[in-house]
Amino acid sequence: MAIGNNSEGDMMSEINVTPLVDVMLVLLVVFIITAPLLSPQSLKISLPKTDAVQQIDKLQKVSLEVDAKGNIALDQAHISDEVLAEILQQRAADPQFQLQIEADQEVAYGRVAELMALAQRSGVTKLTFVTLTR
Protein backbone atom coordinates (compact mmCIF):
# COMPACT_ATOMS: atom_id res chain seq x y z
CA MET A 1 0.00 0.00 0.00
CA ALA A 2 1.40 3.32 -0.97
CA ILE A 3 0.67 6.63 0.67
CA GLY A 4 0.65 9.68 -1.51
CA ASN A 5 2.65 12.81 -0.83
CA ASN A 6 0.91 16.07 -1.66
CA SER A 7 4.08 18.13 -2.18
CA GLU A 8 5.52 15.88 -4.81
CA GLY A 9 4.04 13.21 -6.98
CA ASP A 10 6.32 10.53 -5.48
CA MET A 11 5.03 7.72 -3.31
CA MET A 12 5.88 7.65 0.44
CA SER A 13 7.27 4.28 1.51
CA GLU A 14 7.72 4.99 5.27
CA ILE A 15 5.33 4.14 8.11
CA ASN A 16 5.13 6.40 11.16
CA VAL A 17 5.99 4.11 14.12
CA THR A 18 5.66 6.71 16.89
CA PRO A 19 2.03 5.77 17.76
CA LEU A 20 3.03 2.08 17.85
CA VAL A 21 5.86 2.80 20.27
CA ASP A 22 3.48 4.80 22.47
CA VAL A 23 1.01 1.93 22.60
CA MET A 24 3.78 -0.56 23.40
CA LEU A 25 5.07 1.62 26.26
CA VAL A 26 1.58 1.91 27.72
CA LEU A 27 1.17 -1.87 27.52
CA LEU A 28 4.56 -2.35 29.17
CA VAL A 29 3.63 -0.05 32.06
CA VAL A 30 0.31 -1.88 32.51
CA PHE A 31 2.13 -5.21 32.54
CA ILE A 32 4.70 -3.98 35.09
CA ILE A 33 1.94 -2.79 37.40
CA THR A 34 -0.31 -5.84 37.12
CA ALA A 35 2.33 -8.61 37.12
CA PRO A 36 3.00 -8.52 40.88
CA LEU A 37 -0.73 -8.64 41.56
CA LEU A 38 -1.14 -11.87 39.61
CA SER A 39 1.34 -13.89 41.66
CA PRO A 40 0.46 -14.72 45.29
CA GLN A 41 2.42 -12.67 47.81
CA SER A 42 1.92 -14.93 50.81
CA LEU A 43 1.48 -18.56 51.65
CA LYS A 44 -2.02 -19.91 51.64
CA ILE A 45 -2.49 -21.56 55.00
CA SER A 46 -5.48 -22.60 56.99
CA LEU A 47 -5.11 -21.42 60.58
CA PRO A 48 -6.58 -23.52 63.38
CA LYS A 49 -9.57 -22.13 65.22
CA THR A 50 -9.65 -22.07 69.01
CA ASP A 51 -11.80 -20.59 71.72
CA ALA A 52 -10.65 -17.43 73.43
CA VAL A 53 -8.66 -18.08 76.58
CA GLN A 54 -8.67 -15.78 79.56
CA GLN A 55 -5.33 -14.41 80.67
CA ILE A 56 -3.98 -16.14 83.75
CA ASP A 57 -3.47 -13.39 86.29
CA LYS A 58 -2.56 -15.62 89.24
CA LEU A 59 1.19 -15.34 88.70
CA GLN A 60 3.38 -14.44 91.65
CA LYS A 61 5.12 -11.40 90.19
CA VAL A 62 8.38 -10.40 91.82
CA SER A 63 9.99 -7.11 90.82
CA LEU A 64 13.76 -6.90 90.33
CA GLU A 65 14.86 -3.27 90.07
CA VAL A 66 18.24 -2.26 88.65
CA ASP A 67 19.35 1.35 89.16
CA ALA A 68 21.70 3.33 86.92
CA LYS A 69 24.75 2.19 88.95
CA GLY A 70 23.83 -1.49 88.62
CA ASN A 71 22.60 -1.98 92.19
CA ILE A 72 19.66 -4.37 92.54
CA ALA A 73 16.59 -4.51 94.74
CA LEU A 74 14.15 -7.41 94.93
CA ASP A 75 10.67 -6.15 95.82
CA GLN A 76 12.28 -2.87 97.00
CA ALA A 77 14.77 -4.62 99.33
CA HIS A 78 18.42 -4.03 98.36
CA ILE A 79 20.29 -7.32 97.99
CA SER A 80 23.49 -8.72 96.50
CA ASP A 81 23.82 -11.04 93.51
CA GLU A 82 24.53 -14.06 95.72
CA VAL A 83 21.42 -13.52 97.84
CA LEU A 84 19.37 -12.96 94.67
CA ALA A 85 20.56 -16.30 93.28
CA GLU A 86 19.52 -18.12 96.47
CA ILE A 87 16.08 -16.47 96.56
CA LEU A 88 15.45 -17.17 92.88
CA GLN A 89 16.42 -20.84 93.29
CA GLN A 90 13.89 -21.18 96.10
CA ARG A 91 11.07 -19.41 94.31
CA ALA A 92 11.70 -20.77 90.79
CA ALA A 93 10.30 -24.16 91.79
CA ASP A 94 6.83 -22.58 91.91
CA PRO A 95 5.25 -22.75 88.39
CA GLN A 96 3.37 -19.48 89.08
CA PHE A 97 6.58 -17.51 89.77
CA GLN A 98 7.37 -14.67 87.38
CA LEU A 99 10.36 -12.32 87.60
CA GLN A 100 9.85 -8.76 86.33
CA ILE A 101 13.00 -6.78 85.59
CA GLU A 102 12.78 -3.00 85.83
CA ALA A 103 16.10 -1.60 84.64
CA ASP A 104 17.04 2.08 84.50
CA GLN A 105 17.67 3.28 80.97
CA GLU A 106 21.21 4.34 81.98
CA VAL A 107 22.26 0.91 83.26
CA ALA A 108 24.79 -0.93 81.11
CA TYR A 109 23.35 -3.74 79.01
CA GLY A 110 26.00 -6.10 80.32
CA ARG A 111 24.63 -5.76 83.85
CA VAL A 112 21.12 -6.66 82.69
CA ALA A 113 22.54 -9.62 80.75
CA GLU A 114 24.33 -10.82 83.91
CA LEU A 115 21.08 -10.71 85.88
CA MET A 116 19.22 -12.55 83.11
CA ALA A 117 21.89 -15.28 83.12
CA LEU A 118 21.73 -15.49 86.92
CA ALA A 119 17.94 -15.89 86.74
CA GLN A 120 18.26 -18.59 84.09
CA ARG A 121 20.84 -20.52 86.13
CA SER A 122 18.50 -20.28 89.13
CA GLY A 123 15.72 -21.95 87.16
CA VAL A 124 13.48 -18.96 86.39
CA THR A 125 11.36 -19.75 83.33
CA LYS A 126 9.04 -16.71 83.29
CA LEU A 127 10.90 -13.45 82.85
CA THR A 128 9.47 -10.10 81.75
CA PHE A 129 10.82 -6.60 81.24
CA VAL A 130 8.89 -3.62 82.50
CA THR A 131 9.02 -0.42 80.45
CA LEU A 132 7.15 2.84 80.52
CA THR A 133 4.79 3.67 77.70
CA ARG A 134 4.78 7.15 76.26
N, C-alpha and C positions, 0 to 999 in steps of 0.2 A: 504494500500500500504506500502510495507516495503522497506527500503533503505538499501542496503548492505554496510558493513564495510569491507574495504580491509585488515585491520590489523588482524582482527579475523573473524571467520566465522559466528558470531552472527549478528542478525538483529538489525538495529538502529530504535528505536521507537520514537525519538524526532524530532521536526520540528524546524528549525531555524527561530525565529520570529523577528530577528533584521531588516531585510528588510521591514517587515510589519509595524513595529513601525516607521521606517524612512518615509514610505509612508504616514502613518497617521499623523505624525508631519507636513509634507509638506502640506497635505490637511488642517490641522488645521490652519496653518499660512495663507494659501490662503483664508480660510473662514474669519479669523480675519481681513484681509486687505479688502476684498470685502464686508463684511456685512454692514459697514457704508455707502458705496456707493449705496447700494440698497434702503435704506430708505431715503425719502426726508429730506433735512436739513433745508428747509425754507418753509414758507407758500406759496401756489400758489394763487396769487392775480392778478387781472386784474386792472392795474392802469389807471386812467382816462387820456385822452389826451386833452391838451389845447394848445392854441397858445402862442407863446412867448410874454411876456409882457415887455415893456421897463421900466427901473427903473425910478421911480419918483424922480427927482433931484430938485424939487421946494420947498424942505423943508427949513424952516427958522432955520438954525442950530446956536445954541447959545453954546458957549464954557464955561464950568465951570472948572476952574483950581484949584487944591488943592496942595499946596506945602508940603514939608516934615514936617513942623510944624503944618499943619492943617489949615492954612490960606487959604481963598478962594478969587477968582477973577472971576467975570462974564464978559466975553469979555474984559479981561485984566484990568478991573476996580475993585480994592479991595473993598469988601463989607462985611457986617456982615450977620449972619444967618437970622436975622429978616428982613433985607432989601431984601435978596435973596428970602425969602418966599413971600414977597409982589410982587416982580417982577415976580416970577414964577406963582403966582395966576393970574396976569394980562395977561401974555402971554400964559398960558396953555389953554385958551379958543379958541385960534387959532388952527384949526386941522392940520396946516402945521408946527407947532412948534415942534422942536426936541432939547433936551438937551444933549450935549456931555460932559461927565466927563473925564477930563485929570488929573489923580492923580499921584503924585510922587510915586515911588516904595517904598520909606521909610515911607510914611504916614501910620498911623495905620488903620487897616481895620475897626475898630469901627467908625472912623471919616467918612469914605466913606459910611458906612451903615447909619449913621445919615443923611448925605446929600441925600442919596437915599430915605429915609423915608420922609424927608422934601419935596423933589420933588413930591413924591407920594401924600402926604397930600395936596400939592398945586394944584394937578390935572394934573400933567405931565404924559402923556401916552406914549410918545416916548422918550426913554432914551438909550443912547449908551455910550460905554467906548472906549476911544481912547488909543491905545497902539502903540509902535514902533515895526516894523518888523525888524528882523535881516537879 
